[in-house]
Amino acid sequence: MCYLCGVKSAYESLGQNSNTSSLRQKSSEEIQLEDKVLDKGNYSFSWTTDEIINLQIKDTAAGQTGASLDEVLEKHGKATSFFYSEIDDNIELTYFSEAKQDHHRSNLSLTFEKNGSNYHLIRKSAHIIDELYPSLPKEDSPHLWTKDEISSLQVRDESTGKPGMSYEEIIQLFGLPQESEVFISHLDSESSQYIGLDLRYVTSDEVYKNEWVHLTLHREEDGIYRLTIADSHIERTER
């Protein structure tokens, strides 16, 4: 459930990967690539959510070669971390943004496949702190959820196709969450791109401890995010 925990773990492992790489003999190709694509101090993160969504991965059946490494570097600069696979010569770039005061940060991982002298995108995944979907300011008090409100949430019904509540409806009823994050995943040409939005509310007070609500929304074809999963731990019956 905690996507950000996974991001933190991945971020911490970057140093371990770097240390491991430094212990083995790097090929001249890897050294050249590292110099070309890596800037460990680069936290500018010039990507927008739409740019990541529209970034094409390789799809042979559809005639898509995938975005080239040179195109990505020209538009968005060098990555924060770099991994070279000796097995298949694939490379993985990860872009991180500067950490915010709450330690949350955007990140984007891109995997490129070697094709002759070029590299083309075959996989992408991202977790984005998007200003279009803000979180609750620290000085504001969160909505205190009740069991009845959880029960009243309209979640997408797969059997009937009935849509879930929209992001706008949720915010209107329950206010901004403490954490908000867009996540994007397109792992191969055989699968569809998934675009979701995570909203996390922490509603504990001096009486009710460790209470939380976690809502997952999926972006539909019309661009609207609608509720697909609602997880919670709420004991409060009234405010």
Secondary structure, 3 states (H helix, E strand, C coil): CCHHHHHHHHHHHHHHHHHHHHHCCCCHHHHHHHHHHECCCCCCCCCCHHHHHHCCCCECCCCECCCEHHHHHHHHCCECEEEECCCCCCEEEEEECCCCCCCCCCEEEEEEEEECCEEEEEEEEEEECCCCCCCCCCCCCCCCCCHHHHHHCCCCECCCCECCCEHHHHHHHHCCCCEEEEEEEECCCCCCCEEEEEEEEECCCCCCCCCEEEEEEEECCCCCEEEEEEEEECCCCCC
